[in-house]
């Protein structure tokens, strides 16, 4: 079991990526300037900020339905 990392809101992305790599972690708790919890950040969040959206098995696909006329198949 690994200990959780705590990072400030203002941490640069490069430092965050280095932290994840160094600690073999994939999640960290983000703390605000008062020491309160501001949220969580994952390595996927950082990578998506760099490269754009990554679709994986956990993403939910939204199906778009289009009603066509009754005479069309």
PDB file of N, CA, C and O in Angstrom:
ATOM      1  N   UNK A   1       0.836  -1.162   0.000  1.00  0.00           N
ATOM      2  CA  UNK A   1       0.000   0.000   0.000  1.00  0.00           C
ATOM      3  C   UNK A   1       0.895   1.245   0.000  1.00  0.00           C
ATOM      4  O   UNK A   1       1.830   1.346   0.794  1.00  0.00           O
ATOM      5  N   UNK A   2       0.597   2.188  -0.899  1.00  0.00           N
ATOM      6  CA  UNK A   2       1.386   3.408  -1.014  1.00  0.00           C
ATOM      7  C   UNK A   2       0.702   4.560  -0.297  1.00  0.00           C
ATOM      8  O   UNK A   2      -0.519   4.581  -0.138  1.00  0.00           O
ATOM      9  N   UNK A   3       1.514   5.516   0.131  1.00  0.00           N
ATOM     10  CA  UNK A   3       0.927   6.707   0.745  1.00  0.00           C
ATOM     11  C   UNK A   3       0.439   7.646  -0.357  1.00  0.00           C
ATOM     12  O   UNK A   3       0.981   7.660  -1.463  1.00  0.00           O
ATOM     13  N   UNK A   4      -0.575   8.418  -0.045  1.00  0.00           N
ATOM     14  CA  UNK A   4      -1.153   9.349  -1.015  1.00  0.00           C
ATOM     15  C   UNK A   4      -0.303  10.619  -1.045  1.00  0.00           C
ATOM     16  O   UNK A   4       0.228  11.049  -0.021  1.00  0.00           O
ATOM     17  N   UNK A   5      -0.185  11.202  -2.216  1.00  0.00           N
ATOM     18  CA  UNK A   5       0.554  12.456  -2.367  1.00  0.00           C
ATOM     19  C   UNK A   5      -0.410  13.630  -2.270  1.00  0.00           C
ATOM     20  O   UNK A   5      -1.552  13.549  -2.723  1.00  0.00           O
ATOM     21  N   UNK A   6       0.058  14.711  -1.680  1.00  0.00           N
ATOM     22  CA  UNK A   6      -0.696  15.951  -1.598  1.00  0.00           C
ATOM     23  C   UNK A   6       0.071  17.000  -2.387  1.00  0.00           C
ATOM     24  O   UNK A   6       1.277  17.162  -2.202  1.00  0.00           O
ATOM     25  N   UNK A   7      -0.627  17.715  -3.267  1.00  0.00           N
ATOM     26  CA  UNK A   7       0.016  18.715  -4.113  1.00  0.00           C
ATOM     27  C   UNK A   7      -0.754  20.031  -4.038  1.00  0.00           C
ATOM     28  O   UNK A   7      -1.973  20.029  -3.868  1.00  0.00           O
ATOM     29  N   UNK A   8      -0.043  21.158  -4.165  1.00  0.00           N
ATOM     30  CA  UNK A   8      -0.736  22.450  -4.160  1.00  0.00           C
ATOM     31  C   UNK A   8      -1.459  22.691  -5.484  1.00  0.00           C
ATOM     32  O   UNK A   8      -1.087  22.128  -6.513  1.00  0.00           O
ATOM     33  N   UNK A   9      -2.494  23.529  -5.450  1.00  0.00           N
ATOM     34  CA  UNK A   9      -3.245  23.854  -6.665  1.00  0.00           C
ATOM     35  C   UNK A   9      -2.351  24.455  -7.742  1.00  0.00           C
ATOM     36  O   UNK A   9      -2.592  24.251  -8.932  1.00  0.00           O
ATOM     37  N   UNK A  10      -1.333  25.186  -7.341  1.00  0.00           N
ATOM     38  CA  UNK A  10      -0.497  25.917  -8.292  1.00  0.00           C
ATOM     39  C   UNK A  10       0.690  25.112  -8.822  1.00  0.00           C
ATOM     40  O   UNK A  10       1.575  25.685  -9.459  1.00  0.00           O
ATOM     41  N   UNK A  11       0.733  23.815  -8.579  1.00  0.00           N
ATOM     42  CA  UNK A  11       1.865  23.017  -9.045  1.00  0.00           C
ATOM     43  C   UNK A  11       1.885  22.986 -10.579  1.00  0.00           C
ATOM     44  O   UNK A  11       0.857  22.731 -11.207  1.00  0.00           O
ATOM     45  N   UNK A  12       3.044  23.243 -11.177  1.00  0.00           N
ATOM     46  CA  UNK A  12       3.137  23.155 -12.638  1.00  0.00           C
ATOM     47  C   UNK A  12       2.948  21.713 -13.113  1.00  0.00           C
ATOM     48  O   UNK A  12       3.311  20.767 -12.414  1.00  0.00           O
ATOM     49  N   UNK A  13       2.384  21.559 -14.292  1.00  0.00           N
ATOM     50  CA  UNK A  13       2.113  20.232 -14.833  1.00  0.00           C
ATOM     51  C   UNK A  13       3.346  19.358 -14.939  1.00  0.00           C
ATOM     52  O   UNK A  13       3.282  18.156 -14.680  1.00  0.00           O
ATOM     53  N   UNK A  14       4.479  19.956 -15.322  1.00  0.00           N
ATOM     54  CA  UNK A  14       5.724  19.191 -15.446  1.00  0.00           C
ATOM     55  C   UNK A  14       6.130  18.594 -14.105  1.00  0.00           C
ATOM     56  O   UNK A  14       6.529  17.431 -14.033  1.00  0.00           O
ATOM     57  N   UNK A  15       6.028  19.392 -13.043  1.00  0.00           N
ATOM     58  CA  UNK A  15       6.371  18.892 -11.706  1.00  0.00           C
ATOM     59  C   UNK A  15       5.422  17.785 -11.268  1.00  0.00           C
ATOM     60  O   UNK A  15       5.839  16.804 -10.652  1.00  0.00           O
ATOM     61  N   UNK A  16       4.151  17.950 -11.588  1.00  0.00           N
ATOM     62  CA  UNK A  16       3.156  16.943 -11.221  1.00  0.00           C
ATOM     63  C   UNK A  16       3.438  15.631 -11.945  1.00  0.00           C
ATOM     64  O   UNK A  16       3.365  14.558 -11.346  1.00  0.00           O
ATOM     65  N   UNK A  17       3.757  15.718 -13.227  1.00  0.00           N
ATOM     66  CA  UNK A  17       4.085  14.524 -14.007  1.00  0.00           C
ATOM     67  C   UNK A  17       5.335  13.847 -13.451  1.00  0.00           C
ATOM     68  O   UNK A  17       5.392  12.620 -13.371  1.00  0.00           O
ATOM     69  N   UNK A  18       6.334  14.638 -13.067  1.00  0.00           N
ATOM     70  CA  UNK A  18       7.550  14.086 -12.463  1.00  0.00           C
ATOM     71  C   UNK A  18       7.241  13.395 -11.137  1.00  0.00           C
ATOM     72  O   UNK A  18       7.798  12.337 -10.843  1.00  0.00           O
ATOM     73  N   UNK A  19       6.359  13.987 -10.338  1.00  0.00           N
ATOM     74  CA  UNK A  19       5.970  13.393  -9.058  1.00  0.00           C
ATOM     75  C   UNK A  19       5.290  12.041  -9.278  1.00  0.00           C
ATOM     76  O   UNK A  19       5.615  11.060  -8.610  1.00  0.00           O
ATOM     77  N   UNK A  20       4.343  11.997 -10.222  1.00  0.00           N
ATOM     78  CA  UNK A  20       3.660  10.737 -10.521  1.00  0.00           C
ATOM     79  C   UNK A  20       4.662   9.671 -10.966  1.00  0.00           C
ATOM     80  O   UNK A  20       4.572   8.516 -10.550  1.00  0.00           O
ATOM     81  N   UNK A  21       5.610  10.062 -11.808  1.00  0.00           N
ATOM     82  CA  UNK A  21       6.606   9.114 -12.312  1.00  0.00           C
ATOM     83  C   UNK A  21       7.524   8.636 -11.189  1.00  0.00           C
ATOM     84  O   UNK A  21       7.765   7.438 -11.044  1.00  0.00           O
ATOM     85  N   UNK A  22       8.031   9.572 -10.401  1.00  0.00           N
ATOM     86  CA  UNK A  22       8.964   9.250  -9.316  1.00  0.00           C
ATOM     87  C   UNK A  22       8.339   8.339  -8.269  1.00  0.00           C
ATOM     88  O   UNK A  22       8.987   7.411  -7.784  1.00  0.00           O
ATOM     89  N   UNK A  23       7.093   8.596  -7.921  1.00  0.00           N
ATOM     90  CA  UNK A  23       6.427   7.821  -6.871  1.00  0.00           C
ATOM     91  C   UNK A  23       5.618   6.644  -7.411  1.00  0.00           C
ATOM     92  O   UNK A  23       4.982   5.927  -6.638  1.00  0.00           O
ATOM     93  N   UNK A  24       5.636   6.437  -8.726  1.00  0.00           N
ATOM     94  CA  UNK A  24       4.816   5.390  -9.364  1.00  0.00           C
ATOM     95  C   UNK A  24       3.361   5.521  -8.921  1.00  0.00           C
ATOM     96  O   UNK A  24       2.686   4.530  -8.641  1.00  0.00           O
ATOM     97  N   UNK A  25       2.901   6.758  -8.867  1.00  0.00           N
ATOM     98  CA  UNK A  25       1.532   7.038  -8.437  1.00  0.00           C
ATOM     99  C   UNK A  25       0.696   7.435  -9.644  1.00  0.00           C
ATOM    100  O   UNK A  25       1.235   7.788 -10.693  1.00  0.00           O
ATOM    101  N   UNK A  26      -0.612   7.377  -9.493  1.00  0.00           N
ATOM    102  CA  UNK A  26      -1.486   7.831 -10.577  1.00  0.00           C
ATOM    103  C   UNK A  26      -2.593   8.755 -10.076  1.00  0.00           C
ATOM    104  O   UNK A  26      -3.489   9.127 -10.834  1.00  0.00           O
ATOM    105  N   UNK A  27      -2.527   9.127  -8.788  1.00  0.00           N
ATOM    106  CA  UNK A  27      -3.534  10.031  -8.231  1.00  0.00           C
ATOM    107  C   UNK A  27      -2.906  10.833  -7.090  1.00  0.00           C
ATOM    108  O   UNK A  27      -2.037  10.340  -6.371  1.00  0.00           O
ATOM    109  N   UNK A  28      -3.360  12.073  -6.939  1.00  0.00           N
ATOM    110  CA  UNK A  28      -2.888  12.917  -5.839  1.00  0.00           C
ATOM    111  C   UNK A  28      -4.036  13.807  -5.375  1.00  0.00           C
ATOM    112  O   UNK A  28      -4.929  14.151  -6.150  1.00  0.00           O
ATOM    113  N   UNK A  29      -3.996  14.171  -4.105  1.00  0.00           N
ATOM    114  CA  UNK A  29      -4.984  15.086  -3.539  1.00  0.00           C
ATOM    115  C   UNK A  29      -4.461  16.508  -3.746  1.00  0.00           C
ATOM    116  O   UNK A  29      -3.309  16.808  -3.433  1.00  0.00           O
ATOM    117  N   UNK A  30      -5.314  17.368  -4.270  1.00  0.00           N
ATOM    118  CA  UNK A  30      -4.954  18.768  -4.495  1.00  0.00           C
ATOM    119  C   UNK A  30      -5.432  19.581  -3.296  1.00  0.00           C
ATOM    120  O   UNK A  30      -6.595  19.504  -2.901  1.00  0.00           O
ATOM    121  N   UNK A  31      -4.506  20.369  -2.720  1.00  0.00           N
ATOM    122  CA  UNK A  31      -4.860  21.196  -1.567  1.00  0.00           C
ATOM    123  C   UNK A  31      -4.822  22.674  -1.952  1.00  0.00           C
ATOM    124  O   UNK A  31      -3.998  23.101  -2.760  1.00  0.00           O
ATOM    125  N   UNK A  32      -5.727  23.437  -1.357  1.00  0.00           N
ATOM    126  CA  UNK A  32      -5.769  24.871  -1.647  1.00  0.00           C
ATOM    127  C   UNK A  32      -4.790  25.622  -0.746  1.00  0.00           C
ATOM    128  O   UNK A  32      -4.076  25.017   0.054  1.00  0.00           O
ATOM    129  N   UNK A  33      -4.768  26.933  -0.885  1.00  0.00           N
ATOM    130  CA  UNK A  33      -3.813  27.761  -0.150  1.00  0.00           C
ATOM    131  C   UNK A  33      -4.017  27.732   1.362  1.00  0.00           C
ATOM    132  O   UNK A  33      -3.122  28.122   2.112  1.00  0.00           O
ATOM    133  N   UNK A  34      -5.188  27.272   1.819  1.00  0.00           N
ATOM    134  CA  UNK A  34      -5.476  27.205   3.251  1.00  0.00           C
ATOM    135  C   UNK A  34      -5.288  25.799   3.815  1.00  0.00           C
ATOM    136  O   UNK A  34      -5.532  25.569   5.000  1.00  0.00           O
ATOM    137  N   UNK A  35      -4.860  24.866   2.979  1.00  0.00           N
ATOM    138  CA  UNK A  35      -4.653  23.498   3.420  1.00  0.00           C
ATOM    139  C   UNK A  35      -5.875  22.617   3.284  1.00  0.00           C
ATOM    140  O   UNK A  35      -5.842  21.443   3.651  1.00  0.00           O
ATOM    141  N   UNK A  36      -6.959  23.175   2.757  1.00  0.00           N
ATOM    142  CA  UNK A  36      -8.174  22.387   2.535  1.00  0.00           C
ATOM    143  C   UNK A  36      -8.080  21.590   1.244  1.00  0.00           C
ATOM    144  O   UNK A  36      -7.261  21.885   0.374  1.00  0.00           O
ATOM    145  N   UNK A  37      -8.907  20.602   1.134  1.00  0.00           N
ATOM    146  CA  UNK A  37      -8.926  19.771  -0.066  1.00  0.00           C
ATOM    147  C   UNK A  37      -9.660  20.491  -1.187  1.00  0.00           C
ATOM    148  O   UNK A  37     -10.810  20.905  -1.036  1.00  0.00           O
ATOM    149  N   UNK A  38      -8.969  20.631  -2.322  1.00  0.00           N
ATOM    150  CA  UNK A  38      -9.565  21.280  -3.492  1.00  0.00           C
ATOM    151  C   UNK A  38     -10.047  20.247  -4.505  1.00  0.00           C
ATOM    152  O   UNK A  38     -10.837  20.563  -5.395  1.00  0.00           O
ATOM    153  N   UNK A  39      -9.567  19.010  -4.366  1.00  0.00           N
ATOM    154  CA  UNK A  39      -9.980  17.959  -5.294  1.00  0.00           C
ATOM    155  C   UNK A  39      -8.906  16.903  -5.434  1.00  0.00           C
ATOM    156  O   UNK A  39      -8.009  16.787  -4.599  1.00  0.00           O
ATOM    157  N   UNK A  40      -9.011  16.140  -6.500  1.00  0.00           N
ATOM    158  CA  UNK A  40      -8.006  15.130  -6.816  1.00  0.00           C
ATOM    159  C   UNK A  40      -7.585  15.312  -8.266  1.00  0.00           C
ATOM    160  O   UNK A  40      -8.341  15.833  -9.086  1.00  0.00           O
ATOM    161  N   UNK A  41      -6.375  14.877  -8.568  1.00  0.00           N
ATOM    162  CA  UNK A  41      -5.864  14.930  -9.934  1.00  0.00           C
ATOM    163  C   UNK A  41      -5.223  13.581 -10.233  1.00  0.00           C
ATOM    164  O   UNK A  41      -4.581  12.981  -9.370  1.00  0.00           O
ATOM    165  N   UNK A  42      -5.401  13.114 -11.456  1.00  0.00           N
ATOM    166  CA  UNK A  42      -4.820  11.840 -11.868  1.00  0.00           C
ATOM    167  C   UNK A  42      -3.788  12.075 -12.955  1.00  0.00           C
ATOM    168  O   UNK A  42      -3.742  13.141 -13.569  1.00  0.00           O
ATOM    169  N   UNK A  43      -2.968  11.073 -13.179  1.00  0.00           N
ATOM    170  CA  UNK A  43      -1.982  11.172 -14.251  1.00  0.00           C
ATOM    171  C   UNK A  43      -2.690  11.295 -15.602  1.00  0.00           C
ATOM    172  O   UNK A  43      -2.182  11.945 -16.516  1.00  0.00           O
ATOM    173  N   UNK A  44      -3.857  10.672 -15.724  1.00  0.00           N
ATOM    174  CA  UNK A  44      -4.632  10.795 -16.966  1.00  0.00           C
ATOM    175  C   UNK A  44      -5.060  12.244 -17.186  1.00  0.00           C
ATOM    176  O   UNK A  44      -5.059  12.721 -18.321  1.00  0.00           O
ATOM    177  N   UNK A  45      -5.425  12.950 -16.114  1.00  0.00           N
ATOM    178  CA  UNK A  45      -5.786  14.366 -16.233  1.00  0.00           C
ATOM    179  C   UNK A  45      -4.629  15.173 -16.824  1.00  0.00           C
ATOM    180  O   UNK A  45      -4.828  15.999 -17.715  1.00  0.00           O
ATOM    181  N   UNK A  46      -3.425  14.927 -16.320  1.00  0.00           N
ATOM    182  CA  UNK A  46      -2.244  15.659 -16.784  1.00  0.00           C
ATOM    183  C   UNK A  46      -1.956  15.333 -18.244  1.00  0.00           C
ATOM    184  O   UNK A  46      -1.708  16.232 -19.048  1.00  0.00           O
ATOM    185  N   UNK A  47      -1.988  14.058 -18.585  1.00  0.00           N
ATOM    186  CA  UNK A  47      -1.706  13.643 -19.962  1.00  0.00           C
ATOM    187  C   UNK A  47      -2.749  14.196 -20.921  1.00  0.00           C
ATOM    188  O   UNK A  47      -2.410  14.608 -22.031  1.00  0.00           O
ATOM    189  N   UNK A  48      -4.021  14.213 -20.508  1.00  0.00           N
ATOM    190  CA  UNK A  48      -5.071  14.766 -21.369  1.00  0.00           C
ATOM    191  C   UNK A  48      -4.908  16.270 -21.562  1.00  0.00           C
ATOM    192  O   UNK A  48      -5.280  16.794 -22.612  1.00  0.00           O
ATOM    193  N   UNK A  49      -4.364  16.972 -20.580  1.00  0.00           N
ATOM    194  CA  UNK A  49      -4.096  18.402 -20.751  1.00  0.00           C
ATOM    195  C   UNK A  49      -3.015  18.627 -21.800  1.00  0.00           C
ATOM    196  O   UNK A  49      -3.035  19.630 -22.513  1.00  0.00           O
ATOM    197  N   UNK A  50      -2.073  17.694 -21.894  1.00  0.00           N
ATOM    198  CA  UNK A  50      -0.977  17.821 -22.859  1.00  0.00           C
ATOM    199  C   UNK A  50      -1.411  17.379 -24.252  1.00  0.00           C
ATOM    200  O   UNK A  50      -1.195  18.098 -25.227  1.00  0.00           O
ATOM    201  N   UNK A  51      -2.024  16.197 -24.349  1.00  0.00           N
ATOM    202  CA  UNK A  51      -2.301  15.581 -25.647  1.00  0.00           C
ATOM    203  C   UNK A  51      -3.751  15.649 -26.096  1.00  0.00           C
ATOM    204  O   UNK A  51      -4.047  15.334 -27.249  1.00  0.00           O
ATOM    205  N   UNK A  52      -4.651  16.047 -25.230  1.00  0.00           N
ATOM    206  CA  UNK A  52      -6.068  16.052 -25.577  1.00  0.00           C
ATOM    207  C   UNK A  52      -6.764  14.834 -24.992  1.00  0.00           C
ATOM    208  O   UNK A  52      -6.140  13.997 -24.340  1.00  0.00           O
ATOM    209  N   UNK A  53      -8.061  14.749 -25.234  1.00  0.00           N
ATOM    210  CA  UNK A  53      -8.891  13.700 -24.643  1.00  0.00           C
ATOM    211  C   UNK A  53      -8.413  12.307 -25.025  1.00  0.00           C
ATOM    212  O   UNK A  53      -8.101  12.042 -26.186  1.00  0.00           O
ATOM    213  N   UNK A  54      -8.359  11.424 -24.041  1.00  0.00           N
ATOM    214  CA  UNK A  54      -7.989  10.028 -24.244  1.00  0.00           C
ATOM    215  C   UNK A  54      -9.208   9.184 -23.915  1.00  0.00           C
ATOM    216  O   UNK A  54      -9.740   9.257 -22.808  1.00  0.00           O
ATOM    217  N   UNK A  55      -9.647   8.389 -24.872  1.00  0.00           N
ATOM    218  CA  UNK A  55     -10.781   7.502 -24.610  1.00  0.00           C
ATOM    219  C   UNK A  55     -10.256   6.182 -24.068  1.00  0.00           C
ATOM    220  O   UNK A  55      -9.323   5.598 -24.618  1.00  0.00           O
ATOM    221  N   UNK A  56     -10.868   5.720 -22.981  1.00  0.00           N
ATOM    222  CA  UNK A  56     -10.499   4.430 -22.419  1.00  0.00           C
ATOM    223  C   UNK A  56     -11.751   3.677 -22.005  1.00  0.00           C
ATOM    224  O   UNK A  56     -12.868   4.134 -22.245  1.00  0.00           O
ATOM    225  N   UNK A  57     -11.561   2.524 -21.385  1.00  0.00           N
ATOM    226  CA  UNK A  57     -12.691   1.659 -21.049  1.00  0.00           C
ATOM    227  C   UNK A  57     -13.618   2.260 -19.999  1.00  0.00           C
ATOM    228  O   UNK A  57     -14.740   1.786 -19.823  1.00  0.00           O
ATOM    229  N   UNK A  58     -13.163   3.297 -19.301  1.00  0.00           N
ATOM    230  CA  UNK A  58     -13.986   3.911 -18.261  1.00  0.00           C
ATOM    231  C   UNK A  58     -14.836   5.070 -18.771  1.00  0.00           C
ATOM    232  O   UNK A  58     -15.740   5.533 -18.075  1.00  0.00           O
ATOM    233  N   UNK A  59     -14.550   5.538 -19.980  1.00  0.00           N
ATOM    234  CA  UNK A  59     -15.331   6.635 -20.551  1.00  0.00           C
ATOM    235  C   UNK A  59     -16.679   6.118 -21.033  1.00  0.00           C
ATOM    236  O   UNK A  59     -16.774   5.020 -21.581  1.00  0.00           O
ATOM    237  N   UNK A  60     -17.705   6.910 -20.828  1.00  0.00           N
ATOM    238  CA  UNK A  60     -19.057   6.540 -21.249  1.00  0.00           C
ATOM    239  C   UNK A  60     -19.327   7.179 -22.599  1.00  0.00           C
ATOM    240  O   UNK A  60     -19.192   8.391 -22.773  1.00  0.00           O
ATOM    241  N   UNK A  61     -19.708   6.346 -23.542  1.00  0.00           N
ATOM    242  CA  UNK A  61     -20.045   6.874 -24.858  1.00  0.00           C
ATOM    243  C   UNK A  61     -21.477   7.375 -24.845  1.00  0.00           C
ATOM    244  O   UNK A  61     -22.378   6.728 -24.313  1.00  0.00           O
ATOM    245  N   UNK A  62     -21.660   8.515 -25.430  1.00  0.00           N
ATOM    246  CA  UNK A  62     -23.008   9.050 -25.553  1.00  0.00           C
ATOM    247  C   UNK A  62     -23.503   8.729 -26.953  1.00  0.00           C
ATOM    248  O   UNK A  62     -22.881   9.095 -27.951  1.00  0.00           O
ATOM    249  N   UNK A  63     -24.613   8.052 -27.004  1.00  0.00           N
ATOM    250  CA  UNK A  63     -25.189   7.685 -28.289  1.00  0.00           C
ATOM    251  C   UNK A  63     -26.142   8.777 -28.735  1.00  0.00           C
ATOM    252  O   UNK A  63     -26.986   9.241 -27.968  1.00  0.00           O
ATOM    253  N   UNK A  64     -25.996   9.170 -29.957  1.00  0.00           N
ATOM    254  CA  UNK A  64     -26.896  10.160 -30.525  1.00  0.00           C
ATOM    255  C   UNK A  64     -27.914   9.432 -31.373  1.00  0.00           C
ATOM    256  O   UNK A  64     -27.564   8.625 -32.235  1.00  0.00           O
ATOM    257  N   UNK A  65     -29.148   9.716 -31.128  1.00  0.00           N
ATOM    258  CA  UNK A  65     -30.216   9.108 -31.910  1.00  0.00           C
ATOM    259  C   UNK A  65     -30.854  10.175 -32.772  1.00  0.00           C
ATOM    260  O   UNK A  65     -31.102  11.296 -32.328  1.00  0.00           O
ATOM    261  N   UNK A  66     -31.111   9.807 -34.005  1.00  0.00           N
ATOM    262  CA  UNK A  66     -31.750  10.728 -34.925  1.00  0.00           C
ATOM    263  C   UNK A  66     -33.019  10.083 -35.440  1.00  0.00           C
ATOM    264  O   UNK A  66     -32.987   8.989 -36.002  1.00  0.00           O
ATOM    265  N   UNK A  67     -34.109  10.748 -35.250  1.00  0.00           N
ATOM    266  CA  UNK A  67     -35.380  10.214 -35.741  1.00  0.00           C
ATOM    267  C   UNK A  67     -35.462  10.493 -37.231  1.00  0.00           C
ATOM    268  O   UNK A  67     -35.333  11.627 -37.691  1.00  0.00           O
ATOM    269  N   UNK A  68     -35.679   9.421 -37.959  1.00  0.00           N
ATOM    270  CA  UNK A  68     -35.876   9.566 -39.394  1.00  0.00           C
ATOM    271  C   UNK A  68     -37.352   9.411 -39.693  1.00  0.00           C
ATOM    272  O   UNK A  68     -38.125   8.951 -38.853  1.00  0.00           O
ATOM    273  N   UNK A  69     -37.725   9.789 -40.868  1.00  0.00           N
ATOM    274  CA  UNK A  69     -39.151   9.707 -41.196  1.00  0.00           C
ATOM    275  C   UNK A  69     -39.613   8.254 -41.205  1.00  0.00           C
ATOM    276  O   UNK A  69     -38.808   7.340 -41.382  1.00  0.00           O
ATOM    277  N   UNK A  70     -40.897   8.049 -41.015  1.00  0.00           N
ATOM    278  CA  UNK A  70     -41.460   6.702 -40.961  1.00  0.00           C
ATOM    279  C   UNK A  70     -41.285   5.944 -42.269  1.00  0.00           C
ATOM    280  O   UNK A  70     -41.342   4.714 -42.274  1.00  0.00           O
ATOM    281  N   UNK A  71     -41.076   6.641 -43.368  1.00  0.00           N
ATOM    282  CA  UNK A  71     -40.942   5.964 -44.658  1.00  0.00           C
ATOM    283  C   UNK A  71     -39.509   5.490 -44.913  1.00  0.00           C
ATOM    284  O   UNK A  71     -39.277   4.727 -45.850  1.00  0.00           O
ATOM    285  N   UNK A  72     -38.547   5.927 -44.099  1.00  0.00           N
ATOM    286  CA  UNK A  72     -37.157   5.504 -44.279  1.00  0.00           C
ATOM    287  C   UNK A  72     -36.850   4.339 -43.348  1.00  0.00           C
ATOM    288  O   UNK A  72     -37.426   4.216 -42.268  1.00  0.00           O
ATOM    289  N   UNK A  73     -35.949   3.507 -43.780  1.00  0.00           N
ATOM    290  CA  UNK A  73     -35.541   2.353 -42.974  1.00  0.00           C
ATOM    291  C   UNK A  73     -34.265   2.681 -42.245  1.00  0.00           C
ATOM    292  O   UNK A  73     -33.744   1.845 -41.506  1.00  0.00           O
TER     293      UNK A  73
END
